[in-house]
Each structure stands twice: as structure tokens, then as C-alpha cells.
Amino acid sequence: MDTLDFHVSISEFCQSIKGLTVTAEECTQIIKTALEHYQNNALLILSYLNVSNLTLQSLNSIFMLFSSNFLKNSSSIIENAIQKISQLSNSVETLNYIIDKTIVPDQAFLNSLKKNDYQISDFLLEKYPDLLEKKDENDYTPLILASENGNINTIKYLLKKSANVHAKNCYQSTALHRACANGYVEIIDLLYQNGANIEETDDDALRPLHYCILRDNDEALRKILELKADPLAKNKRGETPAQMAARCKSLRCLEILNSLPQLKISE
């Protein structure tokens, strides 16, 4: 304790205490002093310390040092602490305590999915099953978000947990719509194989096929057509996909659509 230098940068300080074994009482004192010098970064220090004889009582005394407002806005740092403390204590009770202190399990869950840290995801889902279908301010479920971001590993994880592939956001578009909009061919196939409806419509009667056209995602269009999407399905304007492609100047998609035998028959 006496040899610790609290006047160096936070990164230097964390390196200096990495793996340092301290008692719970010493840990509390370190955090107390760190709050004076490093303010909101003080919780990060907890993830670097090796705390012996950690109990809920001692953990509570540590967390009582932080304001509830700070804890609400520090989920990523808390997750680091969770990982470290779980290694030290191997106590579900202790982990439950920490999760309760974060107050924002939905944010922590989404962060764990982004990082592909499914051990934390599993723990949070077991404690809060509703997180699987929890919607954000735009009604995006975790599956829709993962499809928007192209995170195929998270999509596989969520589908194994029986995430609803038909869930819609505030625009009434599904995970498949978002995958098509972003041209994620492998994800399109994965969602379809797990029951996604290729003819589902959004607020503007746009189907996943139309979303391919919006950004001229020709490979995504080829995939959705391969899955037997209707190449003549009209949008709210009454446009066929080919007409929509012409209006949007989606030339690659227009070329594909114009080459289809169904369109030649309909002319």
C-alpha cells in the first residue's frame, strides 16, 4: 500500500497493481484513494486487483464508495470487474450482487454480445430471460441489432437461445430486412434457414428483396432470389422490384432483375 504511486496515469497505475494480492480491507482503501486521484476510473482498478477472502460484505463496502449514478453509466468497466471477480470468487451469489449493482442489465447484455463474450451473456440471460427479446428505443431486438451489424457469431448464439426471428423494429422491418439492407449474404441464408419469412413487409410494404435494391446489394439480391423471393412483389408505390431499382439507380440489381425469365414473361 505504501509503495503505490497514485500520481501516475491511470494506465500506468493499473499496470503497477496488475495481479497484486490484497485483502478486502486493503482493496477498499486503495479504491478510496483512487477515487480522489482517478475519479470514475477507480472502478477499473478493481478488475486488476487480486482480492483475497472476498465476501459480499466486503464487496458491498467497496461498491458503497461509488455513487449509484456512476454505476448506472459504467457497464463496460463493471463487466471487466465481473470477469475478474468471477475468476477470484467463483461465486454466483457474488456475481448476482454485482449485476444488481449495475442497474442496466440490458446495456451490459448488448455489450457482451458485441464483444462475443457469451459467458457474460449466458449469465445475464439466466438472471434476466427477457433480455433475449428486449427492445431498444427503436424497437430493435438483440437479433435485429446483430443482423444490422453483421455479427454472425452473435446471431448464431441468439438463434440457439430461440430468439424470435420474426420480431420487428419501429419501422416494421425484421432481422432479415436489415441483413439484406447491409448485404450480409451468409446472414441472409442463416436467418432463412431458421425460419425467417422472405416475403415479410415493413411499413412501406418493402420486403427483404426490396431492401437489397435500396443499396444496390447485388449479391444479397442473388441470394434472396435463390431462396425463391417473389421478383414481382410490389411496394407501397405500386412499383415492381425492377421499377424500384430503376428509380433508385440500383443498376447492378436492375441488371439481375431484367435477366429473370419471370420478368420477360410478364412484359
Summary of the structure (lengths in Angstrom):
residues: 267
radius of gyration: 25.1
end to end distance: 83.0
largest distance: 85.6
contacts: 839
relative contact order: 0.06
helix: 63%
strand: 2%
